[in-house]
Amino acid sequence: MRVSADLCIVPMGVGPSVSPYVREIKGIIESSGLTATMHPNGTNIEGELSEICALAERCEARLAELGVQRTFFTLIFSTRRDKDQSMADKLAAVS
């Protein structure tokens, strides 16, 4: 099933700045081949539901490799079954 997702991953217990961890996650997302747009509070991603869930698992695994003991995730999905619709299509529809 093709979905649009909003993914936010917050490593906890690493201090006030999470930038080094976000850079790691950004690299994983960029190398995934999925359409993704980072925003200040997360990343919008388009793809198959299973691909996005596997991507989130890879991100969490990388944080664990870096020593992060606790991670907070939000992952919001949006589906549309009556037609194919990209994130760009959604934005164009309200412009």
PDB file of N, CA, C and O in Angstrom:
ATOM      1  N   MET A   1       0.840  -1.169   0.000  1.00  0.00           N
ATOM      2  CA  MET A   1       0.000   0.000   0.000  1.00  0.00           C
ATOM      3  C   MET A   1       0.889   1.237   0.000  1.00  0.00           C
ATOM      4  O   MET A   1       1.791   1.364   0.828  1.00  0.00           O
ATOM      5  N   ARG A   2       0.630   2.136  -0.923  1.00  0.00           N
ATOM      6  CA  ARG A   2       1.399   3.380  -1.019  1.00  0.00           C
ATOM      7  C   ARG A   2       0.837   4.388  -0.026  1.00  0.00           C
ATOM      8  O   ARG A   2      -0.377   4.554   0.084  1.00  0.00           O
ATOM      9  N   VAL A   3       1.733   5.060   0.699  1.00  0.00           N
ATOM     10  CA  VAL A   3       1.315   6.012   1.727  1.00  0.00           C
ATOM     11  C   VAL A   3       2.204   7.246   1.701  1.00  0.00           C
ATOM     12  O   VAL A   3       3.307   7.232   1.155  1.00  0.00           O
ATOM     13  N   SER A   4       1.702   8.294   2.298  1.00  0.00           N
ATOM     14  CA  SER A   4       2.510   9.451   2.681  1.00  0.00           C
ATOM     15  C   SER A   4       2.667   9.337   4.186  1.00  0.00           C
ATOM     16  O   SER A   4       1.719   8.992   4.891  1.00  0.00           O
ATOM     17  N   ALA A   5       3.854   9.623   4.674  1.00  0.00           N
ATOM     18  CA  ALA A   5       4.103   9.498   6.108  1.00  0.00           C
ATOM     19  C   ALA A   5       4.825  10.730   6.616  1.00  0.00           C
ATOM     20  O   ALA A   5       5.541  11.409   5.879  1.00  0.00           O
ATOM     21  N   ASP A   6       4.619  10.999   7.884  1.00  0.00           N
ATOM     22  CA  ASP A   6       5.373  12.030   8.578  1.00  0.00           C
ATOM     23  C   ASP A   6       6.104  11.320   9.710  1.00  0.00           C
ATOM     24  O   ASP A   6       5.480  10.790  10.630  1.00  0.00           O
ATOM     25  N   LEU A   7       7.429  11.314   9.633  1.00  0.00           N
ATOM     26  CA  LEU A   7       8.263  10.603  10.597  1.00  0.00           C
ATOM     27  C   LEU A   7       9.048  11.602  11.436  1.00  0.00           C
ATOM     28  O   LEU A   7       9.711  12.493  10.904  1.00  0.00           O
ATOM     29  N   CYS A   8       8.966  11.445  12.745  1.00  0.00           N
ATOM     30  CA  CYS A   8       9.760  12.242  13.680  1.00  0.00           C
ATOM     31  C   CYS A   8      10.441  11.275  14.633  1.00  0.00           C
ATOM     32  O   CYS A   8       9.780  10.472  15.291  1.00  0.00           O
ATOM     33  N   ILE A   9      11.762  11.353  14.706  1.00  0.00           N
ATOM     34  CA  ILE A   9      12.538  10.497  15.588  1.00  0.00           C
ATOM     35  C   ILE A   9      13.354  11.387  16.516  1.00  0.00           C
ATOM     36  O   ILE A   9      14.123  12.233  16.060  1.00  0.00           O
ATOM     37  N   VAL A  10      13.180  11.188  17.822  1.00  0.00           N
ATOM     38  CA  VAL A  10      13.879  12.008  18.802  1.00  0.00           C
ATOM     39  C   VAL A  10      14.714  11.099  19.709  1.00  0.00           C
ATOM     40  O   VAL A  10      14.157  10.339  20.500  1.00  0.00           O
ATOM     41  N   PRO A  11      16.045  11.173  19.600  1.00  0.00           N
ATOM     42  CA  PRO A  11      16.871  10.429  20.539  1.00  0.00           C
ATOM     43  C   PRO A  11      16.808  11.109  21.904  1.00  0.00           C
ATOM     44  O   PRO A  11      16.942  12.329  22.004  1.00  0.00           O
ATOM     45  N   MET A  12      16.606  10.321  22.941  1.00  0.00           N
ATOM     46  CA  MET A  12      16.453  10.890  24.274  1.00  0.00           C
ATOM     47  C   MET A  12      17.688  10.592  25.125  1.00  0.00           C
ATOM     48  O   MET A  12      18.366   9.584  24.926  1.00  0.00           O
ATOM     49  N   GLY A  13      17.966  11.484  26.071  1.00  0.00           N
ATOM     50  CA  GLY A  13      19.063  11.280  26.993  1.00  0.00           C
ATOM     51  C   GLY A  13      20.422  11.568  26.396  1.00  0.00           C
ATOM     52  O   GLY A  13      21.437  11.094  26.906  1.00  0.00           O
ATOM     53  N   VAL A  14      20.455  12.352  25.304  1.00  0.00           N
ATOM     54  CA  VAL A  14      21.732  12.639  24.636  1.00  0.00           C
ATOM     55  C   VAL A  14      22.147  14.103  24.796  1.00  0.00           C
ATOM     56  O   VAL A  14      23.126  14.539  24.190  1.00  0.00           O
ATOM     57  N   GLY A  15      21.415  14.853  25.599  1.00  0.00           N
ATOM     58  CA  GLY A  15      21.729  16.261  25.783  1.00  0.00           C
ATOM     59  C   GLY A  15      20.784  17.142  24.990  1.00  0.00           C
ATOM     60  O   GLY A  15      19.900  16.641  24.294  1.00  0.00           O
ATOM     61  N   PRO A  16      20.967  18.461  25.091  1.00  0.00           N
ATOM     62  CA  PRO A  16      20.032  19.388  24.472  1.00  0.00           C
ATOM     63  C   PRO A  16      20.093  19.427  22.943  1.00  0.00           C
ATOM     64  O   PRO A  16      19.092  19.757  22.307  1.00  0.00           O
ATOM     65  N   SER A  17      21.226  19.103  22.343  1.00  0.00           N
ATOM     66  CA  SER A  17      21.329  19.132  20.882  1.00  0.00           C
ATOM     67  C   SER A  17      21.293  17.714  20.325  1.00  0.00           C
ATOM     68  O   SER A  17      22.048  16.840  20.752  1.00  0.00           O
ATOM     69  N   VAL A  18      20.403  17.509  19.367  1.00  0.00           N
ATOM     70  CA  VAL A  18      20.303  16.192  18.725  1.00  0.00           C
ATOM     71  C   VAL A  18      20.801  16.236  17.280  1.00  0.00           C
ATOM     72  O   VAL A  18      20.636  15.268  16.537  1.00  0.00           O
ATOM     73  N   SER A  19      21.406  17.351  16.880  1.00  0.00           N
ATOM     74  CA  SER A  19      21.843  17.532  15.493  1.00  0.00           C
ATOM     75  C   SER A  19      22.719  16.402  14.955  1.00  0.00           C
ATOM     76  O   SER A  19      22.486  15.958  13.831  1.00  0.00           O
ATOM     77  N   PRO A  20      23.716  15.912  15.699  1.00  0.00           N
ATOM     78  CA  PRO A  20      24.541  14.827  15.148  1.00  0.00           C
ATOM     79  C   PRO A  20      23.721  13.578  14.833  1.00  0.00           C
ATOM     80  O   PRO A  20      24.004  12.876  13.862  1.00  0.00           O
ATOM     81  N   TYR A  21      22.720  13.302  15.640  1.00  0.00           N
ATOM     82  CA  TYR A  21      21.867  12.137  15.429  1.00  0.00           C
ATOM     83  C   TYR A  21      20.921  12.356  14.258  1.00  0.00           C
ATOM     84  O   TYR A  21      20.668  11.443  13.472  1.00  0.00           O
ATOM     85  N   VAL A  22      20.402  13.571  14.151  1.00  0.00           N
ATOM     86  CA  VAL A  22      19.522  13.902  13.027  1.00  0.00           C
ATOM     87  C   VAL A  22      20.284  13.788  11.706  1.00  0.00           C
ATOM     88  O   VAL A  22      19.727  13.320  10.712  1.00  0.00           O
ATOM     89  N   ARG A  23      21.546  14.208  11.685  1.00  0.00           N
ATOM     90  CA  ARG A  23      22.360  14.060  10.465  1.00  0.00           C
ATOM     91  C   ARG A  23      22.487  12.591  10.064  1.00  0.00           C
ATOM     92  O   ARG A  23      22.413  12.255   8.882  1.00  0.00           O
ATOM     93  N   GLU A  24      22.675  11.737  11.038  1.00  0.00           N
ATOM     94  CA  GLU A  24      22.765  10.293  10.762  1.00  0.00           C
ATOM     95  C   GLU A  24      21.458   9.776  10.150  1.00  0.00           C
ATOM     96  O   GLU A  24      21.464   9.056   9.152  1.00  0.00           O
ATOM     97  N   ILE A  25      20.350  10.158  10.766  1.00  0.00           N
ATOM     98  CA  ILE A  25      19.040   9.735  10.281  1.00  0.00           C
ATOM     99  C   ILE A  25      18.780  10.300   8.886  1.00  0.00           C
ATOM    100  O   ILE A  25      18.262   9.602   8.015  1.00  0.00           O
ATOM    101  N   LYS A  26      19.137  11.548   8.682  1.00  0.00           N
ATOM    102  CA  LYS A  26      18.948  12.183   7.371  1.00  0.00           C
ATOM    103  C   LYS A  26      19.679  11.396   6.289  1.00  0.00           C
ATOM    104  O   LYS A  26      19.126  11.171   5.212  1.00  0.00           O
ATOM    105  N   GLY A  27      20.899  10.978   6.556  1.00  0.00           N
ATOM    106  CA  GLY A  27      21.662  10.201   5.591  1.00  0.00           C
ATOM    107  C   GLY A  27      20.997   8.876   5.262  1.00  0.00           C
ATOM    108  O   GLY A  27      20.984   8.462   4.103  1.00  0.00           O
ATOM    109  N   ILE A  28      20.447   8.209   6.264  1.00  0.00           N
ATOM    110  CA  ILE A  28      19.754   6.937   6.042  1.00  0.00           C
ATOM    111  C   ILE A  28      18.523   7.153   5.173  1.00  0.00           C
ATOM    112  O   ILE A  28      18.267   6.383   4.247  1.00  0.00           O
ATOM    113  N   ILE A  29      17.766   8.194   5.471  1.00  0.00           N
ATOM    114  CA  ILE A  29      16.557   8.488   4.693  1.00  0.00           C
ATOM    115  C   ILE A  29      16.927   8.832   3.256  1.00  0.00           C
ATOM    116  O   ILE A  29      16.297   8.339   2.320  1.00  0.00           O
ATOM    117  N   GLU A  30      17.940   9.671   3.072  1.00  0.00           N
ATOM    118  CA  GLU A  30      18.348  10.065   1.718  1.00  0.00           C
ATOM    119  C   GLU A  30      18.828   8.868   0.903  1.00  0.00           C
ATOM    120  O   GLU A  30      18.600   8.815  -0.306  1.00  0.00           O
ATOM    121  N   SER A  31      19.482   7.918   1.539  1.00  0.00           N
ATOM    122  CA  SER A  31      19.987   6.753   0.803  1.00  0.00           C
ATOM    123  C   SER A  31      18.920   5.686   0.574  1.00  0.00           C
ATOM    124  O   SER A  31      19.185   4.678  -0.080  1.00  0.00           O
ATOM    125  N   SER A  32      17.720   5.897   1.105  1.00  0.00           N
ATOM    126  CA  SER A  32      16.655   4.896   0.985  1.00  0.00           C
ATOM    127  C   SER A  32      16.047   4.828  -0.416  1.00  0.00           C
ATOM    128  O   SER A  32      15.467   3.809  -0.793  1.00  0.00           O
ATOM    129  N   GLY A  33      16.179   5.905  -1.184  1.00  0.00           N
ATOM    130  CA  GLY A  33      15.550   5.948  -2.501  1.00  0.00           C
ATOM    131  C   GLY A  33      14.096   6.394  -2.466  1.00  0.00           C
ATOM    132  O   GLY A  33      13.470   6.544  -3.515  1.00  0.00           O
ATOM    133  N   LEU A  34      13.555   6.607  -1.274  1.00  0.00           N
ATOM    134  CA  LEU A  34      12.179   7.080  -1.158  1.00  0.00           C
ATOM    135  C   LEU A  34      12.140   8.595  -1.303  1.00  0.00           C
ATOM    136  O   LEU A  34      13.118   9.276  -0.995  1.00  0.00           O
ATOM    137  N   THR A  35      11.023   9.116  -1.767  1.00  0.00           N
ATOM    138  CA  THR A  35      10.832  10.559  -1.847  1.00  0.00           C
ATOM    139  C   THR A  35      10.644  11.080  -0.430  1.00  0.00           C
ATOM    140  O   THR A  35       9.744  10.637   0.285  1.00  0.00           O
ATOM    141  N   ALA A  36      11.491  12.022  -0.022  1.00  0.00           N
ATOM    142  CA  ALA A  36      11.436  12.527   1.346  1.00  0.00           C
ATOM    143  C   ALA A  36      11.757  14.013   1.375  1.00  0.00           C
ATOM    144  O   ALA A  36      12.606  14.497   0.626  1.00  0.00           O
ATOM    145  N   THR A  37      11.063  14.726   2.251  1.00  0.00           N
ATOM    146  CA  THR A  37      11.288  16.151   2.452  1.00  0.00           C
ATOM    147  C   THR A  37      11.392  16.415   3.945  1.00  0.00           C
ATOM    148  O   THR A  37      10.436  16.213   4.694  1.00  0.00           O
ATOM    149  N   MET A  38      12.569  16.870   4.367  1.00  0.00           N
ATOM    150  CA  MET A  38      12.768  17.188   5.778  1.00  0.00           C
ATOM    151  C   MET A  38      12.128  18.533   6.096  1.00  0.00           C
ATOM    152  O   MET A  38      12.167  19.458   5.285  1.00  0.00           O
ATOM    153  N   HIS A  39      11.541  18.629   7.283  1.00  0.00           N
ATOM    154  CA  HIS A  39      11.013  19.890   7.792  1.00  0.00           C
ATOM    155  C   HIS A  39      11.509  20.051   9.226  1.00  0.00           C
ATOM    156  O   HIS A  39      12.115  19.116   9.750  1.00  0.00           O
ATOM    157  N   PRO A  40      11.289  21.168   9.876  1.00  0.00           N
ATOM    158  CA  PRO A  40      11.891  21.412  11.188  1.00  0.00           C
ATOM    159  C   PRO A  40      11.555  20.379  12.264  1.00  0.00           C
ATOM    160  O   PRO A  40      12.315  20.222  13.220  1.00  0.00           O
ATOM    161  N   ASN A  41      10.436  19.675  12.127  1.00  0.00           N
ATOM    162  CA  ASN A  41      10.028  18.738  13.173  1.00  0.00           C
ATOM    163  C   ASN A  41       9.953  17.293  12.703  1.00  0.00           C
ATOM    164  O   ASN A  41       9.325  16.463  13.361  1.00  0.00           O
ATOM    165  N   GLY A  42      10.577  16.983  11.584  1.00  0.00           N
ATOM    166  CA  GLY A  42      10.538  15.616  11.087  1.00  0.00           C
ATOM    167  C   GLY A  42      10.771  15.564   9.592  1.00  0.00           C
ATOM    168  O   GLY A  42      11.390  16.451   9.005  1.00  0.00           O
ATOM    169  N   THR A  43      10.254  14.493   8.987  1.00  0.00           N
ATOM    170  CA  THR A  43      10.440  14.280   7.555  1.00  0.00           C
ATOM    171  C   THR A  43       9.173  13.684   6.958  1.00  0.00           C
ATOM    172  O   THR A  43       8.617  12.726   7.496  1.00  0.00           O
ATOM    173  N   ASN A  44       8.720  14.251   5.848  1.00  0.00           N
ATOM    174  CA  ASN A  44       7.630  13.663   5.085  1.00  0.00           C
ATOM    175  C   ASN A  44       8.234  12.674   4.103  1.00  0.00           C
ATOM    176  O   ASN A  44       9.234  12.975   3.451  1.00  0.00           O
ATOM    177  N   ILE A  45       7.634  11.497   3.994  1.00  0.00           N
ATOM    178  CA  ILE A  45       8.163  10.432   3.154  1.00  0.00           C
ATOM    179  C   ILE A  45       7.021   9.803   2.377  1.00  0.00           C
ATOM    180  O   ILE A  45       5.936   9.591   2.919  1.00  0.00           O
ATOM    181  N   GLU A  46       7.268   9.503   1.096  1.00  0.00           N
ATOM    182  CA  GLU A  46       6.309   8.780   0.266  1.00  0.00           C
ATOM    183  C   GLU A  46       6.876   7.410  -0.068  1.00  0.00           C
ATOM    184  O   GLU A  46       8.070   7.277  -0.337  1.00  0.00           O
ATOM    185  N   GLY A  47       6.032   6.402  -0.051  1.00  0.00           N
ATOM    186  CA  GLY A  47       6.478   5.075  -0.444  1.00  0.00           C
ATOM    187  C   GLY A  47       5.513   4.011   0.008  1.00  0.00           C
ATOM    188  O   GLY A  47       4.420   4.299   0.496  1.00  0.00           O
ATOM    189  N   GLU A  48       5.939   2.768  -0.162  1.00  0.00           N
ATOM    190  CA  GLU A  48       5.139   1.653   0.314  1.00  0.00           C
ATOM    191  C   GLU A  48       5.197   1.617   1.840  1.00  0.00           C
ATOM    192  O   GLU A  48       6.235   1.898   2.438  1.00  0.00           O
ATOM    193  N   LEU A  49       4.093   1.276   2.449  1.00  0.00           N
ATOM    194  CA  LEU A  49       4.019   1.224   3.903  1.00  0.00           C
ATOM    195  C   LEU A  49       5.137   0.366   4.487  1.00  0.00           C
ATOM    196  O   LEU A  49       5.785   0.761   5.456  1.00  0.00           O
ATOM    197  N   SER A  50       5.362  -0.791   3.906  1.00  0.00           N
ATOM    198  CA  SER A  50       6.404  -1.697   4.417  1.00  0.00           C
ATOM    199  C   SER A  50       7.795  -1.090   4.288  1.00  0.00           C
ATOM    200  O   SER A  50       8.642  -1.308   5.154  1.00  0.00           O
ATOM    201  N   GLU A  51       8.046  -0.330   3.219  1.00  0.00           N
ATOM    202  CA  GLU A  51       9.347   0.319   3.034  1.00  0.00           C
ATOM    203  C   GLU A  51       9.583   1.395   4.085  1.00  0.00           C
ATOM    204  O   GLU A  51      10.687   1.527   4.614  1.00  0.00           O
ATOM    205  N   ILE A  52       8.553   2.151   4.379  1.00  0.00           N
ATOM    206  CA  ILE A  52       8.692   3.231   5.358  1.00  0.00           C
ATOM    207  C   ILE A  52       8.885   2.656   6.763  1.00  0.00           C
ATOM    208  O   ILE A  52       9.687   3.172   7.541  1.00  0.00           O
ATOM    209  N   CYS A  53       8.161   1.602   7.082  1.00  0.00           N
ATOM    210  CA  CYS A  53       8.348   0.965   8.396  1.00  0.00           C
ATOM    211  C   CYS A  53       9.753   0.377   8.515  1.00  0.00           C
ATOM    212  O   CYS A  53      10.383   0.493   9.566  1.00  0.00           O
ATOM    213  N   ALA A  54      10.248  -0.252   7.453  1.00  0.00           N
ATOM    214  CA  ALA A  54      11.613  -0.794   7.470  1.00  0.00           C
ATOM    215  C   ALA A  54      12.638   0.326   7.604  1.00  0.00           C
ATOM    216  O   ALA A  54      13.652   0.163   8.283  1.00  0.00           O
ATOM    217  N   LEU A  55      12.381   1.460   6.961  1.00  0.00           N
ATOM    218  CA  LEU A  55      13.271   2.617   7.074  1.00  0.00           C
ATOM    219  C   LEU A  55      13.322   3.121   8.515  1.00  0.00           C
ATOM    220  O   LEU A  55      14.398   3.424   9.029  1.00  0.00           O
ATOM    221  N   ALA A  56      12.173   3.211   9.160  1.00  0.00           N
ATOM    222  CA  ALA A  56      12.137   3.655  10.559  1.00  0.00           C
ATOM    223  C   ALA A  56      12.934   2.694  11.440  1.00  0.00           C
ATOM    224  O   ALA A  56      13.633   3.128  12.356  1.00  0.00           O
ATOM    225  N   GLU A  57      12.836   1.404  11.170  1.00  0.00           N
ATOM    226  CA  GLU A  57      13.619   0.418  11.931  1.00  0.00           C
ATOM    227  C   GLU A  57      15.115   0.606  11.714  1.00  0.00           C
ATOM    228  O   GLU A  57      15.895   0.498  12.660  1.00  0.00           O
ATOM    229  N   ARG A  58      15.525   0.886  10.477  1.00  0.00           N
ATOM    230  CA  ARG A  58      16.949   1.128  10.201  1.00  0.00           C
ATOM    231  C   ARG A  58      17.444   2.370  10.937  1.00  0.00           C
ATOM    232  O   ARG A  58      18.564   2.386  11.448  1.00  0.00           O
ATOM    233  N   CYS A  59      16.624   3.394  10.990  1.00  0.00           N
ATOM    234  CA  CYS A  59      17.002   4.615  11.702  1.00  0.00           C
ATOM    235  C   CYS A  59      17.186   4.332  13.185  1.00  0.00           C
ATOM    236  O   CYS A  59      18.164   4.776  13.787  1.00  0.00           O
ATOM    237  N   GLU A  60      16.258   3.600  13.773  1.00  0.00           N
ATOM    238  CA  GLU A  60      16.358   3.274  15.198  1.00  0.00           C
ATOM    239  C   GLU A  60      17.580   2.405  15.471  1.00  0.00           C
ATOM    240  O   GLU A  60      18.260   2.593  16.480  1.00  0.00           O
ATOM    241  N   ALA A  61      17.865   1.462  14.584  1.00  0.00           N
ATOM    242  CA  ALA A  61      19.030   0.589  14.754  1.00  0.00           C
ATOM    243  C   ALA A  61      20.321   1.397  14.715  1.00  0.00           C
ATOM    244  O   ALA A  61      21.246   1.128  15.482  1.00  0.00           O
ATOM    245  N   ARG A  62      20.388   2.386  13.827  1.00  0.00           N
ATOM    246  CA  ARG A  62      21.584   3.221  13.749  1.00  0.00           C
ATOM    247  C   ARG A  62      21.765   4.031  15.029  1.00  0.00           C
ATOM    248  O   ARG A  62      22.881   4.168  15.528  1.00  0.00           O
ATOM    249  N   LEU A  63      20.672   4.564  15.555  1.00  0.00           N
ATOM    250  CA  LEU A  63      20.777   5.310  16.806  1.00  0.00           C
ATOM    251  C   LEU A  63      21.268   4.392  17.930  1.00  0.00           C
ATOM    252  O   LEU A  63      22.070   4.811  18.765  1.00  0.00           O
ATOM    253  N   ALA A  64      20.799   3.166  17.955  1.00  0.00           N
ATOM    254  CA  ALA A  64      21.261   2.212  18.973  1.00  0.00           C
ATOM    255  C   ALA A  64      22.760   1.959  18.817  1.00  0.00           C
ATOM    256  O   ALA A  64      23.481   1.865  19.810  1.00  0.00           O
ATOM    257  N   GLU A  65      23.234   1.847  17.561  1.00  0.00           N
ATOM    258  CA  GLU A  65      24.671   1.667  17.315  1.00  0.00           C
ATOM    259  C   GLU A  65      25.477   2.843  17.864  1.00  0.00           C
ATOM    260  O   GLU A  65      26.623   2.684  18.286  1.00  0.00           O
ATOM    261  N   LEU A  66      24.863   4.020  17.851  1.00  0.00           N
ATOM    262  CA  LEU A  66      25.530   5.234  18.342  1.00  0.00           C
ATOM    263  C   LEU A  66      25.408   5.388  19.855  1.00  0.00           C
ATOM    264  O   LEU A  66      25.890   6.368  20.424  1.00  0.00           O
ATOM    265  N   GLY A  67      24.771   4.432  20.499  1.00  0.00           N
ATOM    266  CA  GLY A  67      24.673   4.449  21.947  1.00  0.00           C
ATOM    267  C   GLY A  67      23.397   5.038  22.516  1.00  0.00           C
ATOM    268  O   GLY A  67      23.274   5.169  23.734  1.00  0.00           O
ATOM    269  N   VAL A  68      22.449   5.394  21.673  1.00  0.00           N
ATOM    270  CA  VAL A  68      21.192   5.946  22.160  1.00  0.00           C
ATOM    271  C   VAL A  68      20.382   4.813  22.794  1.00  0.00           C
ATOM    272  O   VAL A  68      20.110   3.794  22.159  1.00  0.00           O
ATOM    273  N   GLN A  69      20.006   5.009  24.046  1.00  0.00           N
ATOM    274  CA  GLN A  69      19.294   3.978  24.790  1.00  0.00           C
ATOM    275  C   GLN A  69      17.770   4.118  24.718  1.00  0.00           C
ATOM    276  O   GLN A  69      17.037   3.164  24.981  1.00  0.00           O
ATOM    277  N   ARG A  70      17.310   5.303  24.362  1.00  0.00           N
ATOM    278  CA  ARG A  70      15.865   5.541  24.324  1.00  0.00           C
ATOM    279  C   ARG A  70      15.561   6.480  23.168  1.00  0.00           C
ATOM    280  O   ARG A  70      16.239   7.487  22.963  1.00  0.00           O
ATOM    281  N   THR A  71      14.521   6.124  22.416  1.00  0.00           N
ATOM    282  CA  THR A  71      14.136   6.916  21.247  1.00  0.00           C
ATOM    283  C   THR A  71      12.627   7.104  21.254  1.00  0.00           C
ATOM    284  O   THR A  71      11.879   6.166  21.529  1.00  0.00           O
ATOM    285  N   PHE A  72      12.185   8.312  20.953  1.00  0.00           N
ATOM    286  CA  PHE A  72      10.764   8.617  20.834  1.00  0.00           C
ATOM    287  C   PHE A  72      10.444   8.801  19.356  1.00  0.00           C
ATOM    288  O   PHE A  72      11.086   9.602  18.675  1.00  0.00           O
ATOM    289  N   PHE A  73       9.445   8.056  18.852  1.00  0.00           N
ATOM    290  CA  PHE A  73       9.029   8.133  17.455  1.00  0.00           C
ATOM    291  C   PHE A  73       7.589   8.614  17.362  1.00  0.00           C
ATOM    292  O   PHE A  73       6.758   8.291  18.211  1.00  0.00           O
ATOM    293  N   THR A  74       7.305   9.389  16.323  1.00  0.00           N
ATOM    294  CA  THR A  74       5.928   9.537  15.856  1.00  0.00           C
ATOM    295  C   THR A  74       5.970   9.208  14.378  1.00  0.00           C
ATOM    296  O   THR A  74       6.865   9.645  13.655  1.00  0.00           O
ATOM    297  N   LEU A  75       5.002   8.443  13.944  1.00  0.00           N
ATOM    298  CA  LEU A  75       4.917   8.035  12.538  1.00  0.00           C
ATOM    299  C   LEU A  75       3.447   8.095  12.157  1.00  0.00           C
ATOM    300  O   LEU A  75       2.638   7.288  12.615  1.00  0.00           O
ATOM    301  N   ILE A  76       3.115   9.061  11.316  1.00  0.00           N
ATOM    302  CA  ILE A  76       1.732   9.307  10.908  1.00  0.00           C
ATOM    303  C   ILE A  76       1.607   8.949   9.436  1.00  0.00           C
ATOM    304  O   ILE A  76       2.418   9.378   8.615  1.00  0.00           O
ATOM    305  N   PHE A  77       0.589   8.160   9.102  1.00  0.00           N
ATOM    306  CA  PHE A  77       0.379   7.733   7.720  1.00  0.00           C
ATOM    307  C   PHE A  77      -0.887   8.338   7.140  1.00  0.00           C
ATOM    308  O   PHE A  77      -1.872   8.563   7.843  1.00  0.00           O
ATOM    309  N   SER A  78      -0.837   8.593   5.850  1.00  0.00           N
ATOM    310  CA  SER A  78      -2.005   9.041   5.101  1.00  0.00           C
ATOM    311  C   SER A  78      -2.104   8.188   3.843  1.00  0.00           C
ATOM    312  O   SER A  78      -1.125   8.023   3.116  1.00  0.00           O
ATOM    313  N   THR A  79      -3.285   7.652   3.594  1.00  0.00           N
ATOM    314  CA  THR A  79      -3.488   6.829   2.395  1.00  0.00           C
ATOM    315  C   THR A  79      -4.588   7.431   1.537  1.00  0.00           C
ATOM    316  O   THR A  79      -5.437   8.188   2.008  1.00  0.00           O
ATOM    317  N   ARG A  80      -4.543   7.074   0.288  1.00  0.00           N
ATOM    318  CA  ARG A  80      -5.596   7.472  -0.648  1.00  0.00           C
ATOM    319  C   ARG A  80      -5.792   6.312  -1.610  1.00  0.00           C
ATOM    320  O   ARG A  80      -4.872   5.977  -2.356  1.00  0.00           O
ATOM    321  N   ARG A  81      -6.941   5.702  -1.616  1.00  0.00           N
ATOM    322  CA  ARG A  81      -7.182   4.516  -2.439  1.00  0.00           C
ATOM    323  C   ARG A  81      -7.899   4.819  -3.757  1.00  0.00           C
ATOM    324  O   ARG A  81      -7.876   4.001  -4.677  1.00  0.00           O
ATOM    325  N   ASP A  82      -8.528   5.980  -3.849  1.00  0.00           N
ATOM    326  CA  ASP A  82      -9.288   6.264  -5.063  1.00  0.00           C
ATOM    327  C   ASP A  82      -8.418   6.763  -6.215  1.00  0.00           C
ATOM    328  O   ASP A  82      -8.841   6.725  -7.370  1.00  0.00           O
ATOM    329  N   LYS A  83      -7.187   7.238  -5.907  1.00  0.00           N
ATOM    330  CA  LYS A  83      -6.277   7.673  -6.957  1.00  0.00           C
ATOM    331  C   LYS A  83      -4.869   7.797  -6.389  1.00  0.00           C
ATOM    332  O   LYS A  83      -4.689   7.915  -5.177  1.00  0.00           O
ATOM    333  N   ASP A  84      -3.878   7.771  -7.265  1.00  0.00           N
ATOM    334  CA  ASP A  84      -2.503   8.029  -6.848  1.00  0.00           C
ATOM    335  C   ASP A  84      -2.366   9.514  -6.579  1.00  0.00           C
ATOM    336  O   ASP A  84      -2.783  10.345  -7.386  1.00  0.00           O
ATOM    337  N   GLN A  85      -1.776   9.844  -5.434  1.00  0.00           N
ATOM    338  CA  GLN A  85      -1.604  11.250  -5.097  1.00  0.00           C
ATOM    339  C   GLN A  85      -0.305  11.419  -4.328  1.00  0.00           C
ATOM    340  O   GLN A  85      -0.094  10.786  -3.293  1.00  0.00           O
ATOM    341  N   SER A  86       0.562  12.278  -4.844  1.00  0.00           N
ATOM    342  CA  SER A  86       1.839  12.538  -4.181  1.00  0.00           C
ATOM    343  C   SER A  86       1.681  13.686  -3.179  1.00  0.00           C
ATOM    344  O   SER A  86       0.645  14.349  -3.120  1.00  0.00           O
ATOM    345  N   MET A  87       2.730  13.894  -2.402  1.00  0.00           N
ATOM    346  CA  MET A  87       2.713  15.032  -1.473  1.00  0.00           C
ATOM    347  C   MET A  87       2.607  16.333  -2.255  1.00  0.00           C
ATOM    348  O   MET A  87       1.900  17.253  -1.843  1.00  0.00           O
ATOM    349  N   ALA A  88       3.303  16.411  -3.375  1.00  0.00           N
ATOM    350  CA  ALA A  88       3.244  17.620  -4.220  1.00  0.00           C
ATOM    351  C   ALA A  88       1.818  17.840  -4.739  1.00  0.00           C
ATOM    352  O   ALA A  88       1.354  18.979  -4.792  1.00  0.00           O
ATOM    353  N   ASP A  89       1.121  16.769  -5.121  1.00  0.00           N
ATOM    354  CA  ASP A  89      -0.264  16.881  -5.580  1.00  0.00           C
ATOM    355  C   ASP A  89      -1.153  17.450  -4.472  1.00  0.00           C
ATOM    356  O   ASP A  89      -2.011  18.296  -4.724  1.00  0.00           O
ATOM    357  N   LYS A  90      -0.937  16.976  -3.243  1.00  0.00           N
ATOM    358  CA  LYS A  90      -1.748  17.461  -2.116  1.00  0.00           C
ATOM    359  C   LYS A  90      -1.548  18.949  -1.912  1.00  0.00           C
ATOM    360  O   LYS A  90      -2.512  19.686  -1.703  1.00  0.00           O
ATOM    361  N   LEU A  91      -0.291  19.397  -1.974  1.00  0.00           N
ATOM    362  CA  LEU A  91      -0.027  20.825  -1.795  1.00  0.00           C
ATOM    363  C   LEU A  91      -0.599  21.653  -2.941  1.00  0.00           C
ATOM    364  O   LEU A  91      -1.132  22.741  -2.722  1.00  0.00           O
ATOM    365  N   ALA A  92      -0.488  21.136  -4.155  1.00  0.00           N
ATOM    366  CA  ALA A  92      -1.028  21.869  -5.318  1.00  0.00           C
ATOM    367  C   ALA A  92      -2.550  22.009  -5.232  1.00  0.00           C
ATOM    368  O   ALA A  92      -3.115  22.995  -5.705  1.00  0.00           O
ATOM    369  N   ALA A  93      -3.203  21.024  -4.630  1.00  0.00           N
ATOM    370  CA  ALA A  93      -4.673  21.058  -4.532  1.00  0.00           C
ATOM    371  C   ALA A  93      -5.167  22.188  -3.630  1.00  0.00           C
ATOM    372  O   ALA A  93      -6.318  22.608  -3.756  1.00  0.00           O
ATOM    373  N   VAL A  94      -4.343  22.679  -2.744  1.00  0.00           N
ATOM    374  CA  VAL A  94      -4.779  23.763  -1.854  1.00  0.00           C
ATOM    375  C   VAL A  94      -4.123  25.100  -2.175  1.00  0.00           C
ATOM    376  O   VAL A  94      -4.307  26.074  -1.445  1.00  0.00           O
ATOM    377  N   SER A  95      -3.368  25.152  -3.249  1.00  0.00           N
ATOM    378  CA  SER A  95      -2.720  26.407  -3.645  1.00  0.00           C
ATOM    379  C   SER A  95      -3.633  27.273  -4.476  1.00  0.00           C
ATOM    380  O   SER A  95      -3.241  28.364  -4.891  1.00  0.00           O
TER     381      SER A  95
END
